[in-house]
Amino acid sequence: MDYEKMALEWEEENIDAITDDNLSVMNIMRMDEEDMLNGPGLRTVLWVSGCNHCCKECHNPETWDKNNGYLFDPIAEADFFDALSKDYISGCTFSGGDPLNESNRATIERLVKVIKSKYPTKTIWIYTGYIVQQITENAAILMHSRLQTTIEINWLKNVDVIVDGPFLCDVRKTDVEKSNDPHYRGSSNQRMIDIKKSIINGKITLWEETTYE
């Protein structure tokens, strides 16, 4: 891995985030190179810092503070793409914290575009405490293909699944009591939304698990 080249590319791609006070370069708590719990197949998971939802009984409260962890700098980004490049890795998952927190969104949007360009067959999952209607300025943007050239859809269309909504501990307890453990979710109120099918169908369409080799 050419870290010096990666560092130069990172600086060029992030120059606006570095110089604009309204954008922040995100921190991460850790990266799991091989994970089977946060989406289908074997995945590389990035746990980012920064979350304003502060869900009761959150499993990762240390991720709430956007300044916790360490900077997702050129070396960390190089490590991320190196892990993701492995043939046996099905895709990546962004979790946290909240990848779509204002401190993280610019970096996540950029990464989503780069990942789909480099590895078009690998899937991208994002866990967020926001619901889809909050992710876009207008929920209708997600539902109309004629609007796919907007800034928001320009990056969102490259995401495969968004698991939306806050973690609700009371719902989770009910799920456990009913032996209805939500697959790939913290609590059953969270939706696993298939973004591509939602755009095609013109309505929120939930992800259905398929078989992965």
Beta strands, then each sheet from edge to edge (+ up, - down):
strand 1: 27-35
strand 2: 43-48
strand 3: 70-71
strand 4: 91-95
strand 5: 123-127
strand 6: 161-164
strand 7: 191-194
sheet 1: 3+ 1- 2+ 4+ 5+ 6+ 7-
end
